[in-house]
């Protein structure tokens, strides 16, 4: 977040300052894009506060220099990403209710991407195939082997629904047909884990509050 603020200030020679803080409610190293989301929110807020009037395209281009996932949060819409995350095509995903589990470990993305055993020869996945539930996360076997707690969480949640890993982990999640069904499984989550029932969104609440999305 601070890196994003400094970059924006230096890039556009802003003389103003800002005071901000973070109330962290999601786990560090959980694969949920928390740092990227914070950076994007910082860019959006300071763009408004400092009166820079930069477009989302300009902010997204800036965001891509700060991190691979920043651009999608800057744009504020569910999107299909290619390249290193800078080529985005908006898509609408069906509404889902998810149970999200944090097995209380932190996974290093750099470690997983550098792993020799990581598969790097998969054919590209199309949007159509993805929407038909094709494809898989090639990071899962690597994380399973190196982080037993994540493997345990995937296996446990797999007893109730299709269990997936968020990015390179450590959080795992599964979708449910109703809030009641998700809450019922949440009540069984082992006490040594943290869990949430959440709604999937296609539009960012931050963008809606700033009037950037209709």
C-alpha positions in Angstrom: 0.0 0.0 0.0 2.8 2.4 0.9 4.7 1.4 -2.2 1.6 2.2 -4.3 1.2 5.6 -2.7 4.9 6.5 -3.1 4.9 5.4 -6.7 1.8 7.5 -7.5 3.2 10.6 -5.7 6.5 10.4 -7.5 5.1 9.5 -10.9 2.8 12.5 -11.0 4.9 14.8 -8.8 2.1 15.3 -6.2 2.9 17.8 -3.5 0.0 16.6 -1.2 0.2 13.9 1.3 -2.2 11.4 2.9 -2.6 9.5 6.1 -3.9 5.9 6.0 -3.9 2.6 7.8 -4.9 -1.0 7.3 -7.3 -3.1 9.4 -6.2 -6.5 8.2 -9.0 -9.1 8.4 -7.7 -11.7 6.0 -4.6 -14.0 6.5 -1.2 -13.0 5.2 0.1 -15.6 2.7 -3.4 -17.0 2.2 -3.6 -16.5 -1.6 -6.5 -14.0 -1.4 -4.8 -11.1 -3.0 -4.9 -8.9 0.1 -1.7 -7.0 -0.7 -2.7 -6.4 -4.3 -6.2 -5.3 -3.3 -4.8 -2.8 -0.7 -2.5 -1.4 -3.4 -5.3 -1.0 -5.8 -7.6 0.7 -3.3 -4.8 3.1 -2.4 -4.4 4.0 -6.1 -8.1 4.6 -6.5 -8.5 6.6 -3.3 -5.5 8.8 -3.9 -6.4 9.4 -7.5 -9.7 10.9 -6.2 -8.2 12.6 -3.1 -5.3 14.2 -5.1 -7.6 15.2 -8.0 -5.4 13.4 -10.6 -8.4 12.3 -12.7 -6.5 9.3 -14.1 -8.6 6.8 -15.9 -9.0 3.2 -14.8 -6.8 2.2 -17.8 -4.0 4.5 -16.6 -4.3 3.3 -13.0 -4.4 -0.4 -14.1 -1.2 0.2 -16.1 0.4 1.7 -13.1 -0.9 -1.2 -11.0 0.7 -3.8 -13.2 4.1 -2.3 -12.3 3.4 -2.8 -8.6 2.2 -6.5 -8.8 0.7 -9.0 -11.1 -2.7 -9.0 -9.4 -3.1 -5.2 -8.8 -4.6 -4.4 -12.2 -7.7 -6.6 -11.8 -8.4 -5.0 -8.5 -7.9 -1.5 -10.0 -10.5 -2.3 -12.7 -13.0 -3.7 -10.1 -14.6 -6.4 -12.2 -14.4 -10.2 -12.3 -12.1 -10.8 -15.3 -10.2 -13.5 -17.2 -6.5 -12.7 -16.9 -3.7 -13.6 -19.4 -0.1 -12.6 -19.7 1.2 -11.8 -16.2 -2.2 -10.5 -15.2 -2.2 -7.3 -17.3 -4.5 -8.6 -20.1 -8.0 -8.6 -18.7 -11.3 -9.5 -20.2 -14.3 -8.9 -18.0 -16.6 -11.9 -17.4 -19.7 -12.4 -15.3 -19.5 -15.4 -13.0 -22.6 -17.1 -11.7 -23.4 -16.0 -8.1 -22.0 -18.4 -5.6 -21.8 -18.8 -1.8 -18.5 -20.0 -0.6 -17.0 -21.5 2.6 -13.4 -20.2 2.9 -11.0 -21.9 5.2 -7.6 -20.7 6.5 -5.6 -23.6 7.8 -3.4 -21.1 9.7 -0.2 -21.4 7.6 1.4 -18.9 5.3 2.4 -20.0 1.8 5.2 -18.3 -0.1 4.1 -17.6 -3.7 7.7 -17.1 -4.8 8.6 -20.5 -3.3 5.8 -22.3 -5.2 6.5 -20.6 -8.5 10.2 -21.5 -8.2 9.6 -25.2 -7.3 11.2 -27.6 -9.7 8.3 -30.0 -9.5 5.7 -27.3 -10.6 4.1 -28.3 -13.9 4.8 -25.7 -16.6 3.7 -27.5 -19.8 -0.1 -27.3 -19.6 -2.0 -26.2 -22.7 -3.6 -22.7 -22.3 -7.2 -22.8 -20.8 -10.0 -21.0 -22.6 -12.7 -19.0 -21.0 -15.3 -21.3 -22.3 -13.6 -24.3 -20.8 -13.1 -22.6 -17.5 -16.8 -21.7 -17.3 -17.6 -25.4 -17.9 -15.4 -26.3 -14.8 -12.5 -27.5 -16.9 -8.9 -27.0 -15.9 -7.1 -27.3 -12.6 -4.6 -25.4 -10.3 -1.2 -26.8 -11.1 0.1 -25.3 -7.8 -2.0 -27.7 -5.7 0.3 -30.8 -5.9 3.3 -28.7 -4.9 1.5 -27.0 -2.0 0.1 -30.3 -0.8 3.5 -31.8 -0.6 5.2 -28.9 1.1 2.3 -27.7 3.4 0.5 -30.7 5.0 -2.0 -28.4 6.7 -3.3 -27.2 3.3 -3.6 -30.8 2.1 -5.5 -31.6 5.3 -7.9 -28.7 4.7 -8.5 -29.6 1.1 -9.2 -33.2 2.0 -11.6 -32.2 4.8 -13.6 -29.7 2.8 -13.7 -32.3 -0.1 -16.0 -34.4 2.0 -18.7 -31.8 1.5 -18.1 -30.1 -1.8 -15.4 -29.7 -4.5 -12.5 -28.2 -2.6 -10.2 -25.7 -4.3 -7.1 -23.7 -3.3 -7.0 -20.0 -3.7 -4.0 -19.1 -5.9 -0.9 -20.7 -4.4 -2.7 -21.1 -1.1 -2.9 -21.4 1.8 -6.7 -20.8 1.9 -9.1 -23.3 0.5 -12.7 -22.9 -0.5 -15.8 -24.6 -1.9 -19.1 -23.4 -3.2 -22.5 -24.3 -1.8 -26.1 -24.0 -3.1 -27.4 -22.0 -0.1 -26.3 -19.9 2.8 -27.7 -22.5 5.2 -25.7 -25.4 3.6 -22.5 -23.4 3.9 -23.2 -22.3 7.5 -23.9 -25.9 8.4 -20.5 -27.1 7.1 -18.8 -24.1 8.7 -20.2 -25.2 12.1 -18.1 -28.4 11.7 -14.8 -26.8 10.7 -12.0 -27.9 13.1 -11.3 -25.4 15.9 -7.7 -25.0 14.8 -8.7 -23.4 11.5 -10.5 -20.1 10.8 -13.4 -20.0 8.4 -15.8 -17.6 6.8 -19.0 -17.9 4.6 -18.7 -15.3 1.8 -20.6 -14.2 -1.3 -18.9 -14.1 -4.7 -19.1 -10.7 -6.4 -18.6 -9.6 -10.0 -18.3 -5.9 -9.1 -16.1 -4.2 -6.5 -18.0 -2.4 -3.7 -15.1 0.1 -3.6 -15.8 1.0 -7.2 -19.5 1.3 -6.6 -18.9 3.6 -3.7 -16.6 5.8 -5.8 -19.1 5.8 -8.6 -16.7 4.0 -11.0 -19.1 1.2 -12.0 -22.7 1.2 -13.0 
